[in-house]
Amino acid sequence: MKPSLVLMLNCLRRGAESRAAGRHFSSLVLLHQHRRRPLPCSPGGTHPRSSSSSSSSGGGSALVFRQHGAPSQVVELESFQLPSVGAEDVRVQMLAAPINPADINMVQGTYAILPDLPAVGGNEGVAQVVEVGPQVTSLKPGDWVIPRDTGLGTWRTAAVVTERSLIQLPSDIPLLSAATLSVNPCTALRMLSDFQTLQAGDTVIQNAANSGVGQAVIQIAAARGFTTINVVRDRPEFNQLSDRLKALGASHVITEEALRQPHMQELFKTCPKPKLALNGVGGKSATELLRHIQHGGTMVTYGGMSKHPVVVPVGALIFKDVKVRGFWVTRWKANHAHDGKAFTDMLDELCTMIRQGKLTAPVCNQVELGDYRRALEAAMEPYTSAKQVLVF
Ligand SMILES: NC(=O)c1ccc[n+]([C@@H]2O[C@H](COP(=O)([O-])OP(=O)(O)OC[C@H]3O[C@@H](n4cnc5c(N)ncnc54)[C@H](OP(=O)(O)O)[C@@H]3O)[C@@H](O)[C@H]2O)c1
């Protein structure tokens, strides 16, 4: 067996990574500490608030899990009463919320950070402000808002949360773009900006290119003039998928199998070898990305969809001095929590791209809340190339 450095991908397990992320995990626990049985009324805010508040702000429904397990079995639609709106609180009505792989892993109990149970599922989505407390200064009824951080529990019709747990978003962008903005496009933008100095004409290679992250990478890279090599798993509809990704701006779309073929050298006569590789899969797929990366290049791992460890060929380290890095947008947000402007600047940049028609939402299936079991199952189906989004 060739000597190799096997890097166990622990990010989907509660292990070293969750201990490293201890500060964030504790804050998530704090967010959810009032989520003891019965169902929490408010997902946000670190100040305890009684669910038996004298004046309720009405009711709602939420997708709740009271134990970890298969999402379509443990997630239930439950009704709840909202607490009254406190001085620094905001009452929101959810408009749309996606089902992301991390949400699924949280329900399964395999994600790096987990809420106390019972918990409302979902970490991303867009809501509209309905009512604000007297000390709220940055938001008003009608504003669109998204969660500032992971752990808000967005699979619900309504919520009362603290002002500081939300960020305002302009309401002149499409609803699905707003609902899917704060995780995948932010991840794509950071990975294209923070790991290698790239210039127009440089090449980026990525696997899971049809994922939400991958589609954002394609579009942001195209806007910056980068060549992208986009790797997807083979499928009967490969040509349609390839055409769709090329319409987004993909330079090349190839299958995992083609990536291993000698004719890749032909492709590299038309563009430089990649300075940056983005890995959302792990396993053999990640190893193949590393084989094509140029001297001194970087591979950033952000996901482990295959659930296999990343194997780094020794030659890539010794002879090419590649850097093997990781990225977690939750950690980026925690690291920049003191500088709210960093996050809002990034959202402004992405919204500008959306308005210019340079960044569109991933292909989405919009699903009514009552159809949640079908949506949860569809979110775990392979080869769908579409994001399930709950609409309220
Ligand atoms: N680190 C971070 O900050 C961060 C941020 C956002 C997302 N993520 C992670 O990034 C990954 C993608 O998220 P997303 O929301 O973009 O996903 P998504 O839109 O739901 O797409 C899932 C992707 O994974 C691929 N896939 C599924 N199982 C696979 C397997 N066994 N082998 C290879 N590919 C497989 C799918 O390809 P097929 O079409 O071939 O099934 C599809 O491209 C997830 O692991 C997510 O947790 C991480």
The ligand as an SDF file (V2000), in Angstrom:
LIG
                    3D

 48 52  0  0  0  0  0  0  0  0999 V2000
  -18.3000   23.8500    6.0410 N   0  0  0  0  0  0  0  0  0  0  0  0
  -19.2960   24.7160    5.8410 C   0  0  0  0  0  0  0  0  0  0  0  0
  -19.2840   25.8450    6.3340 O   0  0  0  0  0  0  0  0  0  0  0  0
  -20.4320   24.2960    4.9800 C   0  0  0  0  0  0  0  0  0  0  0  0
  -21.3440   25.2420    4.5230 C   0  0  0  0  0  0  0  0  0  0  0  0
  -22.3560   24.8080    3.6610 C   0  0  0  0  0  0  0  0  0  0  0  0
  -22.4550   23.4680    3.3390 C   0  0  0  0  0  0  0  0  0  0  0  0
  -21.5550   22.5830    3.8510 N   0  0  0  0  0  0  0  0  0  0  0  0
  -21.5730   21.1800    3.5010 C   0  0  0  0  0  0  0  0  0  0  0  0
  -21.4260   21.1000    2.1110 O   0  0  0  0  0  0  0  0  0  0  0  0
  -22.0430   19.9310    1.6320 C   0  0  0  0  0  0  0  0  0  0  0  0
  -23.0080   20.3070    0.5240 C   0  0  0  0  0  0  0  0  0  0  0  0
  -24.0350   21.1210    1.0720 O   0  0  0  0  0  0  0  0  0  0  0  0
  -25.1770   21.7110    0.1220 P   0  0  0  0  0  0  0  0  0  0  0  0
  -26.2070   22.3790    0.9290 O   0  0  0  0  0  0  0  0  0  0  0  0
  -24.5050   22.4730   -0.9440 O   0  0  0  0  0  0  0  0  0  0  0  0
  -25.7340   20.3200   -0.4460 O   0  0  0  0  0  0  0  0  0  0  0  0
  -26.9070   19.9770   -1.4470 P   0  0  0  0  0  0  0  0  0  0  0  0
  -27.2840   21.1620   -2.2530 O   0  0  0  0  0  0  0  0  0  0  0  0
  -27.9580   19.2750   -0.6610 O   0  0  0  0  0  0  0  0  0  0  0  0
  -26.2070   18.9220   -2.4200 O   0  0  0  0  0  0  0  0  0  0  0  0
  -25.6540   17.7440   -1.9250 C   0  0  0  0  0  0  0  0  0  0  0  0
  -24.4860   17.3800   -2.8340 C   0  0  0  0  0  0  0  0  0  0  0  0
  -23.7870   16.2730   -2.2840 O   0  0  0  0  0  0  0  0  0  0  0  0
  -23.5840   15.3180   -3.3250 C   0  0  0  0  0  0  0  0  0  0  0  0
  -23.5240   13.9900   -2.7310 N   0  0  0  0  0  0  0  0  0  0  0  0
  -24.4220   13.4130   -1.9280 C   0  0  0  0  0  0  0  0  0  0  0  0
  -23.9860   12.2110   -1.5300 N   0  0  0  0  0  0  0  0  0  0  0  0
  -22.7830   12.0150   -2.1330 C   0  0  0  0  0  0  0  0  0  0  0  0
  -21.8420   10.9670   -2.1290 C   0  0  0  0  0  0  0  0  0  0  0  0
  -22.0480    9.8440   -1.4230 N   0  0  0  0  0  0  0  0  0  0  0  0
  -20.7200   11.1100   -2.8690 N   0  0  0  0  0  0  0  0  0  0  0  0
  -20.5150   12.2390   -3.5740 C   0  0  0  0  0  0  0  0  0  0  0  0
  -21.3680   13.2830   -3.6050 N   0  0  0  0  0  0  0  0  0  0  0  0
  -22.4900   13.1570   -2.8960 C   0  0  0  0  0  0  0  0  0  0  0  0
  -24.7820   15.4940   -4.2360 C   0  0  0  0  0  0  0  0  0  0  0  0
  -24.4530   14.9720   -5.5050 O   0  0  0  0  0  0  0  0  0  0  0  0
  -25.4560   14.0180   -6.3440 P   0  0  0  0  0  0  0  0  0  0  0  0
  -26.3240   14.9360   -7.1510 O   0  0  0  0  0  0  0  0  0  0  0  0
  -24.5150   13.2260   -7.1480 O   0  0  0  0  0  0  0  0  0  0  0  0
  -26.2410   13.1900   -5.3450 O   0  0  0  0  0  0  0  0  0  0  0  0
  -24.8910   17.0180   -4.2460 C   0  0  0  0  0  0  0  0  0  0  0  0
  -23.9570   17.5660   -5.1280 O   0  0  0  0  0  0  0  0  0  0  0  0
  -22.7130   19.2950    2.8480 C   0  0  0  0  0  0  0  0  0  0  0  0
  -21.8390   18.3440    3.3890 O   0  0  0  0  0  0  0  0  0  0  0  0
  -22.8590   20.4570    3.8060 C   0  0  0  0  0  0  0  0  0  0  0  0
  -22.9610   20.0560    5.1410 O   0  0  0  0  0  0  0  0  0  0  0  0
  -20.5530   22.9790    4.6600 C   0  0  0  0  0  0  0  0  0  0  0  0
  1  2  1  0
  2  3  2  0
  2  4  1  0
  4  5  1  0
  4 48  2  0
  5  6  2  0
  6  7  1  0
  7  8  2  0
  8  9  1  0
  8 48  1  0
  9 10  1  0
  9 46  1  0
 10 11  1  0
 11 12  1  0
 11 44  1  0
 12 13  1  0
 13 14  1  0
 14 15  2  0
 14 16  1  0
 14 17  1  0
 17 18  1  0
 18 19  2  0
 18 20  1  0
 18 21  1  0
 21 22  1  0
 22 23  1  0
 23 24  1  0
 23 42  1  0
 24 25  1  0
 25 26  1  0
 25 36  1  0
 26 27  1  0
 26 35  1  0
 27 28  2  0
 28 29  1  0
 29 30  1  0
 29 35  2  0
 30 31  1  0
 30 32  2  0
 32 33  1  0
 33 34  2  0
 34 35  1  0
 36 37  1  0
 36 42  1  0
 37 38  1  0
 38 39  2  0
 38 40  1  0
 38 41  1  0
 42 43  1  0
 44 45  1  0
 44 46  1  0
 46 47  1  0
M  CHG  2   8   1  16  -1
M  END
$$$$
